[in-house]
């Protein structure tokens, strides 16, 4: 009997170490992906400011942000490679998330900036999973130690690019490119409050593409969050998106 207990314990321990290694592998993969994205953004923004003539404040700020992103990613890579305590790396991820709030998500290179922001969100989510020691699906997707106030599920068809405007207890779908389908179905657990410091996050429950929050609710946009759903492969596919909000 003791032998069986010992082997059961050994099996559980082996599984735990394997899971932990897989978690670090995922972190390293995301960090490498973000590093490539930052290098690309540095190249793009440098080309803009090397052009003759007067440069706009937007071009200069974008160049600064790209350099900051690249330096930040290099630091996070060192923290991960050196196996710093998860709480320390997680804090670095929170700083990186704050930096991503400054990204220019419209205008030149907007798609590349959105891709980088999406990768940062994925990196932060992975770090939150490691920090709690629980399955990432059970965490609640809380950022900055906030508490989830409510969630909404949207389901619909996406061909290429669809924008979801989320306000109160309503979601309006707008097809930006690709074939237009019905607006889809949605349900809320509660109303998104019209308050300051309310943040919105998103998780792709099913679908082959990506979903990112490109605009947070605030007084300047009448407390409307905007979620972008992208499917860049051929043909349309059904998607299910979970939207959640919390107080920052």
Secondary structure by P-SEA (a helix, b strand, c coil): caaaaaaaaaaaaaaaaaaaaaaaaaaaaaaaaaaaaaaaaaaaaaaaaaccccccaaaaaaaaaaaaaaaaaaaaaaaaaacccaaaaaaaaaaaaaaaccccccccaaaaaaaaaaaaaaaaaaaaaaaaccccccccccccccccccbbbbbbccccbbbbbbcccbbbbbbccccccccccccccccccccccbbbbbbbccccccccccccccccccbbbbbbbbbcccbbbbbbbbbbbbcc
